Amino acid sequence: MTQRVLRALPIIKPVKSPWPQEWGQRTNVMGVINITPDSFSDGGNYLEPASALAQATLLIQEGADVLDLGAQSTRPKAEEVGWQEELNRMMPALHAIRAAHPQALISVDTFLLEVAEAALQAGADWINDVSGGRRDPELLRVVAEAGCPYVLMHSRGNSQSMDQLATYSNVIEEVRLGLLRRTDQALAAGIRSDQLIWDPGLGFAKTTEQNLMLLKHLERICSEGFPVLVGPSRKRFIGDVLHQPDPEARIWGTAAVACRCVQAKAAMVRVHDVGPIHQTLQMGSRLW
């Protein structure tokens, strides 16, 4: 096993604001770029830095407010590759995108300290942690020192076990309380409350009906005072509702969820299909 090395280098904080220009005024768009061979809908598409950069450029042109780079698949049953392989995949693309788009806001999707630390040193602006600090509590310290936005997601278990942990008496209240508990841990580690963004974790230890229930009562999650990010893009629960097995054909279901997010005043949606969803959000904002 590769020995874990903790760096002592200071985090370089960006000069630009780490928040989108219209943060808090509308539902923003986070564009997904998976630098993995095994993500559920686009695995293998952006493994090469040139491909990742081309996709980043396209998503920015289509209206992405933040780019979210991930080099470890978190789909059900995905194998964890470890921090060194995650960095090997991530860093060439991150360097290329940062060099080409110095003003773009870049989020890195990771639950490991080493990846978060290296990404922030290389110019990433956000950390998006699907475990909310459960998997690597030391990551919270790095985020606190960086002072960067931190997406804290509700989840249970890991990719191997989460489908067996989707048992709730009241999914809305248990997700809300789970987010509050992880928030307390983040604050205790030194993260400021104004760095935090909540994510209810659609698809992570939730059944189709539980995901739908969370969306129907999304205002309950949004009422706690933290910006809320929702990640519905192409997910299995949309396929179940639409009887659509092809993730890339779930764009209209994703758009419907995006409208619900506008109605509930969510701060951001995380999607693959930025252009159509950006237009959906623009229209939705005029309706709600």
C-alpha positions, 0 to 999 in steps of 0.5 A, a space after each residue: 500500500 502506498 504510504 500516505 504523505 501529508 504536505 506542509 505547503 501552504 494553500 494558495 488562495 485565489 485572488 478572484 472571488 470563489 463564488 459565481 458572479 450571481 451567487 444567491 440571485 439565481 440557481 447556478 449551474 455546475 458542469 460535470 467533467 468526469 476524468 474516469 474510465 468508469 463513471 456511469 454515463 460519461 466514463 472514459 470520455 475525458 481521460 485525456 487532458 486535451 479532451 477534458 479541456 475541450 469539454 471544460 471550454 464547451 461547458 463554460 461557453 454553454 453557461 457553467 458557473 462552476 466546473 466540477 472535476 472528478 477522478 474517482 467514480 462514486 457510482 454504486 459498486 465503483 472501485 476506489 482507486 486511491 489518492 495517487 491514481 486519483 491525482 494521476 488522473 486529475 492533475 494534468 486536466 486541472 493544470 490544463 483547464 486552469 491555464 486556459 481559463 484562469 478566471 473559471 471557478 473549478 471544483 474538485 470532487 474528492 473525499 481524500 485529503 491528499 487530492 483536495 490539498 494538491 488540487 487547491 495548491 494547483 488552483 482549484 477553488 472549491 472542494 466537493 466531498 460526497 462523504 461530507 468529511 466522513 471518509 477523511 476527517 483531515 480533509 476538513 482541516 485543509 478546507 478550513 485552512 484554504 477558506 474555500 467553498 465546501 460542498 458537504 453532501 449527505 451520504 451513507 457508506 461507500 460505493 460498495 455499500 450505499 445501496 444497502 443503507 437506503 433505510 429511513 423512517 423519514 428521509 427528509 428529516 433524517 437527511 436534514 439532521 445528517 447534514 446538520 451533524 456533518 455541519 457541526 463536524 465541519 465547524 469544529 474543524 475550523 470551517 466557517 459557516 459561510 464556506 458551506 454548501 449543502 447537498 442532499 445526495 440524490 442517489 447516494 443511499 436513497 431509493 427512487 421514491 426517497 429521491 422523489 420525496 426529497 425533491 418534493 420537500 426540497 424547501 425543508 432542506 433549503 430552509 436551514 440557511 445554507 446554499 443547497 446544491 442538487 445533483 440529479 443529472 442523468 441519475 438512475 431514479 430519473 431512468 426509473 420514472 421515465 423507463 429510460 435505461 440510457 443515462 444520456 437520454 435522461 436529459 428531459 427528466 433532469 430538466 424537470 428536476 432542475 425546474 423543481 430546484 428553481 422553484 425551491 430556490 436551490 443555489 445550484 444544480 450539478 449537471 452534465 448537459 449544461 447548455 440545455 439545463 442552463 436554458 431551463 433554469 433561465 426559463 424557470 427563473 422567470 416562472 418562479 
